[in-house]
Structures are given as C-alpha cells and as structure tokens.
C-alpha cells in the first residue's frame, strides 16, 4: 500500500457526537468531516501505542492542513 492510499470508512456515531461535530464544522469552515476524522483517528492511534512517525506526521498535517 502506498503512502497516499485512501480507505473509505462508513461509521455510525452517537447523535450527540454528530450534533457536536456539525456545530464545530459550522463554526470552523477551514475544517471538514474528513479532516476531523483523520485528526481524531491518528491521535487515538498515537495515544494507544502506535507511535509510528508516519502516524504522527498524518496527525500534525491534519492539524496544520497540509496534504
């Protein structure tokens, strides 16, 4: 798998998270749903033992909006 491969994820989230995400995105137009999920997933992996430099780079890139 190359470094730029994309995997599509379909996930159900609780209504409370959906509403909070919707509110956040309305107030932060420079963020979109994909960017939020990439940041959240990469942070989760970093906090739970996947301390790979590539994961850290994805996390930082998502925070600073680098592709």
N, C-alpha and C positions, 0 to 999 in steps of 0.2 A: 504494500500500500504506500503510495507516495505521500509526501508531507502535506499536500493540498487536497487530499481526498475529503469528500464531504459525505457524511452519513445523515440521512434524514431521520428524525425522531418524532414519533407521534406519542404524546403523553397526556394523560388526564391529570389535571391538577385540581386541588380543592377550590371551591368557589371563592373563598377568602383570598387565596393567593392570586386567582385570576383578577379579582377586583383591584387588589393592591398593585398588581403588575400593570393593569390598564391605567390606573391613576398615575403611576410612576411614568409610564410612557407618554401620557398626555402632558406631563409637566417637564419632561426631558426629551424634546424632539430629536436630539442627536443620538438617542438610543433607540433600538428596535428590539423586537422579541428575540430574534436570533442572537443579537449581541448580549442580551441579558442572560440567555441560557448558556452561551459559551462561557461567559464570565462565571456564572454560578457553578457550572459543571467542573470547570478547570479548578476553581477554588476548592470545591469539595474534594477533588482528587488530590490536590496538594495537601489539604488538611488531614487526609486519611491515608497517607503513606505513599502516594505516587509522586515522589519528589523528583521527577524527571525534568530536566532543563527545558525540554520541549513543551511540557505542560505549563511550566512557569512562564515560558515565552508567550504561549497562547493566552494565558491569563492576563499578562501585562499588556499584550497587544489589544485585547478586548477592552481593557480599561482606558487605554490611550488611543483607541480607534485606529489601530494600524492593521492593514490587511496583509 
